[in-house]
Amino acid sequence: MAETAPASRPAKVNLGSVEKVPKGQGFCFIVSGEEIAVFRQRDGSLFAVQNRCPHRQGPLSEGVMGAGKVICPLHSHKFDLCTGEGPQPDERVKTYAVSVEKGQILLAVEEQPSTAPKVTVP
C-alpha cells in the first residue's frame, strides 16, 4: 500500500498591524522578494494579490479599489480581488489568503524549504 505525504500547509507571514493599510486603499509589502498588494475595503475586509499588473507591470497597490476589484493605475484594467480574474481570459493576478488576528495581518504563502519568508516594507 502506497503512503501519501501530508499536504504542505502554507506558512502564515505576519505583515504587521492592520492599520498599515488604510481603509479603501492598498499597500505594497515585499515578502521573500515578491511584491504583494494588500487591500482593505471600507468595511474592513482584506484582499491580497500580486502587486504588478500582468499587462504593463503597473503597481496595483496604487490603483483605485472598490466593490472587490482594483483598477490598474496605468491602463485601467480591472482585476477581481477574490479570483484574480482580469478583463481578458488569459489576464489574471495571483491571489493570496489573508486574515487579521489580534490586529495583525497574516498572509498565507507557500513555504520554501529551508528559508523562512522575509517581509520588507518598501
C-alpha positions in Angstrom: 0.0 0.0 0.0 1.4 3.4 -1.0 1.8 6.2 1.5 0.9 9.7 0.7 2.8 12.6 2.1 0.8 15.1 4.1 -0.1 18.1 2.1 2.1 21.1 3.0 0.3 23.9 4.6 1.1 27.5 3.6 3.1 29.5 6.1 1.5 32.5 7.7 3.6 35.6 7.5 2.8 38.4 9.9 2.8 41.7 7.9 2.2 43.9 11.0 -0.7 46.0 12.1 -3.8 46.2 10.0 -3.6 49.9 10.5 -0.7 49.9 7.9 -3.4 49.6 5.2 -5.9 52.5 5.3 -9.5 51.6 4.7 -10.3 51.9 1.0 -6.7 51.6 -0.1 -3.9 49.2 -0.9 -0.4 48.9 0.5 2.6 47.0 -1.0 4.6 44.5 1.0 7.6 42.6 -0.2 7.6 39.0 1.0 10.6 36.9 0.1 11.3 39.2 -2.8 7.8 39.2 -4.2 5.6 42.4 -4.3 2.2 41.7 -2.7 -0.6 44.3 -2.6 -2.9 44.1 0.4 -6.2 45.9 0.1 -8.5 46.9 2.9 -12.1 47.7 1.9 -14.0 50.3 3.8 -15.9 47.5 5.7 -12.5 46.2 6.9 -12.3 43.2 4.5 -8.8 42.3 3.3 -7.6 41.0 0.0 -4.1 40.2 -1.2 -2.8 39.9 -4.8 0.4 40.2 -6.7 1.3 43.9 -6.9 2.3 44.1 -10.6 -0.3 44.1 -13.3 0.4 41.3 -15.9 -0.3 43.7 -18.7 2.1 46.7 -18.1 3.5 45.9 -14.7 1.6 48.8 -13.1 1.6 48.9 -9.3 -1.8 47.6 -8.4 -1.4 48.8 -4.7 -1.6 52.4 -6.1 -4.8 51.6 -8.1 -8.4 52.5 -7.2 -10.2 49.8 -5.3 -13.8 49.2 -4.5 -16.6 46.6 -4.8 -14.0 43.8 -4.6 -12.0 45.0 -7.6 -8.8 47.0 -8.2 -8.2 49.2 -11.3 -4.6 49.3 -12.6 -3.3 52.9 -12.4 -1.5 52.6 -15.8 -4.2 51.3 -18.1 -7.5 50.9 -16.2 -7.7 47.1 -16.4 -9.9 45.8 -13.6 -9.0 42.7 -11.5 -11.2 40.8 -9.2 -9.6 40.7 -5.7 -11.1 37.4 -4.8 -10.4 35.4 -8.0 -7.6 37.4 -9.7 -9.5 37.5 -12.9 -8.9 40.4 -15.3 -10.7 41.7 -18.4 -9.1 39.1 -20.8 -9.5 35.4 -20.3 -5.7 34.9 -20.1 -5.1 38.0 -17.9 -5.2 37.4 -14.1 -3.2 38.2 -11.0 -2.1 35.7 -8.3 -4.3 35.9 -5.1 -3.2 35.1 -1.6 -5.2 34.1 1.5 -5.1 36.9 4.1 -6.6 37.4 7.5 -6.4 39.5 10.6 -5.7 38.0 14.1 -5.4 40.3 17.1 -5.0 43.3 14.9 -2.2 41.7 12.8 -2.3 41.0 9.1 -1.5 37.3 8.4 -0.6 36.4 4.8 -0.6 32.7 3.7 2.4 32.0 1.4 3.8 28.8 0.0 6.6 27.6 2.3 10.1 27.5 0.8 12.2 24.6 2.1 15.0 25.9 4.4 14.1 29.5 4.2 11.6 31.5 6.3 9.6 34.1 4.4 11.1 37.6 4.9 8.9 40.7 5.0 10.2 44.2 4.0 8.2 47.3 3.5 9.3 49.4 0.5 
